[in-house]
Amino acid sequence: MLEGKVALVTGASRGIGREIALTLAGYGADVIVNFNGSEDKAKRVAKEIEAMGRKTAVVQCSVADYEACGKMITDMLARFGHIDILVNNAGITKDNLMIKMSEEDFDAVIDTNLKGTFNTIKHMYRALIKQRSGRIINLSSVSGVLGNPGQANYSASKAGVIGLTKSMARELAGRNITVNAVAPGYIDTDMTQSMSNSTKEAIISQIPLKRVGQPKDIAEMVAFLASDKAAYITGQVISVDGGMAI
């Protein structure tokens, strides 16, 4: 489904990003594994990709760093020759009620989750335009669709990703480049596993399907949007959340 394609997945060392990287490789793509702090985990992901017979590279870069993003993409374009699929998955949380939220925590989340998405798209822009083809998939969140108490920074960043996605979809459509967003709900990752049982129960009660999702649920949607099967889909926000955003 993705043979001959090269994908760059940000924040690919663990959780949803890891699953996306492995799933894209499983469908035939060569995958660039970006990480910020978890080098050992990123290298393990790369080894799994290589075991599938796919090419890979591991590259450290904070997506919040504009210049570092530029270097990463320039280097990877030189190494692979082209990048066809950009998955903006890297993200952080610094949750708190607004009255307790510091300016630094607000800025940090916006810089990584929203500006980081801008940074990678900005530096990929010319290459995608020249190719006259490409797929950009941005990870938003149910929190960006519905809002969430204690997550003003995170919800704002993920809502911003939706606006950025729609603008880029309109801007790039004429060059055969699609831009879509996936909005996960509560997914079984390190973050949710660390929650108390009472918190988990409260969350599940809000989900019509009455269970949390799995990273594979998100990864399969990303792979679909990256494929030719989704060639006529752009500017969309697809919620993979068990029905939370109904």
N, C-alpha and C positions, 0 to 999 in steps of 0.2 A: 504493500500500500504506500510505503514511503521510500522505496528503494531509489537510490541516487540522490536523496535529499540530505542536507546538512542542517541540523537543528542546534540552536543555542538555548540552553535552559538555565535561567538564573536561579540561584538558591537551590541547586540540584543535589546537595550533599545528603539531605535527609527529608523525611516526611513526604509531602505531596510532590515536591520538586524531584526527589529521588525516583518516585514512582513514575512521574512523567518522563524523565530521562530514560528509564528502563523500558517503558512501554513504547516510546518512539523508536528506540533501538530494536525492540522486538518486532516492530513493523517495517524494519529495514533501513532506518535513518542512521547516519553517522551523527554522534551527539557530543557537543561541547558541554562539559560539566563545569558550570561556574559555582564558586563558593566564596564565602567571605571569611569565616572563622574555622570551619570544620574540615581541615585538609585531609586528615586520615579517612574520614567518612567519604569525602569526595573521591579519593583514590580508590576506595572500595567499590564505589559506583562505577568508576571507569573500568575496573577489572571485570565487573559483571558485563559491561557493554562489550568489552573486547572478547569475552567468552562467547558472545553471540556472533562473533565474526564481523563486528562493526568497528569502524575507526572512531577514536575519541581523543579528547584533550581535556586536561584539568587546568583551570585558570582561576587564580584568585583575583577578586575585584569586588570592592564595595560598590554596589550600583548607585549609591548616593554620591559617589565621587565622579563628577562629569568627565574630568580628564582621564581617569583610570578606565572608565567605560570606553572612551574613545580608543585608548591603547589596546584594550582587550579585543575590541571588534576589528581594529586594523590588523592586529597580529593574527587573529583567527581567519580573517578573510585571506590574508597572505598564505596561511598554512593550508587551508582547505579549498581555496579558490572561489568559494561562494558560500553564503548562508541563506537557506531558503525559508527556514522556520525560526521565528523568535518567540520564545515563551518567557514572558515576564512574570516569574513566580516569586522572586525574592521579596520577603516582607518581614516586618517586625511588629510587635505589639508593646505598648507601654501603657497599660490600662490604669485608669483612675477616674474618679468623679471629677468633673470640671473644677470644682472648688479646690481640689487638691492637686490638679494637674499642673506641672511646671511648664514654662515656655519651652525649655530644653526638650522635654519629653514630647511635646506637641510637634516641635520642629523635626525631631529625629524620625518620628513615624512618617511625617509628610515627606521628608527628604528621601527616605528609603522606598516607601511604598508608591508614592506618586511621582516625585521628581526622578526617582530611579527608573521608572517606566518611561518617562520623557527622555532620560539620558540615553537609554539603549536604542529607542526608536530614532532619536535624532542622529545618532552615529551610524545606524543601519540604513538611514533614509536613501542616501545617494546610491548605495549598492543595490537596494531593492528596486529603485527607479530604473537603474541601468539594466537590471535583469528583466524588468517588466513582468515580474511575477514574485510571489511571496505570500507568506502567512504570518500574521502577528496575532498571538493569543495572549491576552492580559488576564491575570488572576485578580478578580475583584473579590467580593465576599457578600454573604447575606447581610452582614452589618452595613455594607455600603448601599444596599437596596432598602433595608428597613430601618437602619439606625439601631443603636444598642446603648443602653445606659452604661456609663463608665468607659465608653470607647469613642469619645468625641473625636480624638485624633485619628484613630483607626478607621472609624466610619467615614470621616471626612476624606481620608486618603483614598479609600476604596470607592467612594462615590465619585471622587475626582478621576479615578481610573476609568469609570464608566463614561464620563464626559469626554475624556481624552480618546477613548476607544471610538466613540461615535464620530468625533471630529476627524480622526485619522482615517476612519473608514471612508468618509466622504472625500477626503483629500487624496487618497491613494487608489480609489476604485478604478479610475481611468487607466491605471497602469497594471491592472489585473492583480492587485495586492489586496487581500482581504484582511480585515482587522476585527476581531471579536473578543468578547470577554466571557470568562467563566466565573460564576459567583458561587463558590462552595458554601454549604451550610456547615454544620458541626461534623467534622471529619475525625476519625480515630487516628490521632497523631500523638506525639510526645506531650503536646500541650493539653489535649483532652484527657489523656491517660493520667495526668497528674492531678486532675480535679477530684474533689471528694465525691463519694457516692451520692450524697444529697444534691450536690450541684449537677451531677450527671442526670439524675432523675428529673430535676427541674427542667433541664434542657430537653430531654427526650419527650417530656410532656408537651412541649411546644411544637414537636415535629409530627406532622400527620402520619408518616410511615412508622413512627414510634421506635426509631433506632438511629444511631449515628451512621454516617457514611464511611466508606473506606477510601483511602488514597487512590485505589484503582478506579473508583467511580469517576473521579476528577480526571485522571490520566487518560481514560478511554474517551472522554469528551474532548479533551485537548487533541488527542490523536485524530479523532474524526474531523475536527475543525482544521487540522493541519493537512488533511488529505484532499485529493481531488473530489471526493464525495461531497465535500462542503463548498465547492467552488462558487456556488450561487448564494452563499450566506455571508453577509458582512454587516458590521455595525450592530450586531446583536449581543445581548447580555443573556447568557443561558444559565439559569439557576440550577445547580445540582445540590439540592438541599433537603430532599425528602418531603418537599411540599411546604416548607416554612414561608416562602414568599408568595404563596397563592393569594 
